Amino acid sequence: MANNRTGLICSMCGVRENSATPVVKVLEGLNLCLDCISFIDNARDSQIKKKPSKGKVKNTGVTIPKPKEIKEFLDKYVIGQDEAKKYLSVAVYNHYKRINQPDDDEVDIEKSNIILVGPTGTGKTLLAKTIARLLDVPFTIVDATVLTEAGYVGEDIESLLTRLLQTCDYDVEKAERGIVFIDEIDKIARKSDNPSITRDVSGEGVQQGLLKLLEGSVVLVPPNGGRKHPEQKMIAVNTKNILFICGGAFDGIERKIASRLNTHVVGYGHDESGRKKKRENLMKYVLPMDLKSFGLIPEIIGRLPILTSLDPLDREALRRILTEPKNSIIGQYRKLFELDGVKLEFTEEALDLIVDKAIEYKLGARGLRSIVETIMVDSMFEIPSMPSETFTVDVNYVNEQLERAHFEKTAIKD
């Protein structure tokens, strides 16, 4: 409607502009009061929420990549472990599809938490970190070794969620779609195969406390962590849509797997080469019953339905880890030297010797980092003060630095 002497008139509700009800000229011939503008905005937001968003997490705008895309992204940062990557990619994709599920759907898809079993330094934590980076969702790593049953010295189980809230500035809605990686889950195994008749406050007691978090329930979380007090203000967090990924080395579980597989068969007609191959990587044959024998209670195993193992890193994998990933160990040191204007080079023989040392000490990928740090510490101390443009690390320099650091000297094998 056109302008008049007493002001604009809302084209939608017909109210005349006054001091209490401003009317805005939106377009030529279209005037709207603030109440009508607010009504239109609310109606639009309501329609957006109702409209199914294929491939997106509800109300977050986070695109869900397909399983193959997730694995391709993991391949850029994690060497090998194809089987574990496949399991993780499918589980994460299905989890966020489940979050997207309409509320009125008759089929209720249960949460698929994950447990990763593998030796130290094989990439369990790195896999979880990389997935969280891809999805851009709140992610936190917590250590199960510090958890104790409520009321005892240590951290309560709810502290897992306090860390998650802290990563997203206490945005509860955002935290309720996050990922929690519980490291060292094997350290809370109960101390014996029989249920404890006394308090097992850092083993079975913690497992019992984790049940409600893993399954999905509303948990009252102290905002600043620490002990809970009766008059303390709590934050209610629903764990129904939080994905829990558990990882552990389960050192010694190979003996339980070997016993189940009966790999020590004697007699004629048995496949010696097949049994030898099984003994080399028993972790790949891990089953839920082995976790139970190790000390996890059946209830918690049932809430971790996706079980996958990580392979021990062989020489070829360790060699690739040194140089191939986007954030490779050698690449990081090259960048550190580049920031000082120095080009860092490693000879092939030097890289081979580093890998041989990592295999000798059986420390996995973490061993590579510690060995390279030992080799480079003197050069990183001296080079910034020198006018060098290039610095080459050869096999003699590696041997010299390792001998200086009391590593045993080993020869390179042809």
Secondary structure, DSSP 8 states (H G I E B T S, - for coil): ---BTTB-B-TTT--B--SSS-EEEEETTEEEEHHHHHHHHHHHHHHHHHS--TTB-TTT--B---HHHHHHHHHHHS-S-HHHHHHHHHHHHHHHHHHHS-TT-SS------EEEE--TTSSHHHHHHHHHHHHT--EEEEEGGGB--TTSSSB-TTHHHHHHHHHTTT-HHHHTT-EEEEE-GGGG--SSSS--SS--TTTHHHHHHHHHHHH--EEEE-TT-S---TTS--EEEEGGG-EEEEEE--TTHHHHHHHHHT----SSS--HHHHHHHHHTGGGG--HHHHHHHT--HHHHHT--EEEE-----HHHHHHHHHSSTT-HHHHHHHHHHTTT-EEEE-HHHHHHHHHHHHHHT-HHHHHHHHHHHHHHHHHHHGGGS--SEEEE-HHHHHHHHHHTT--------
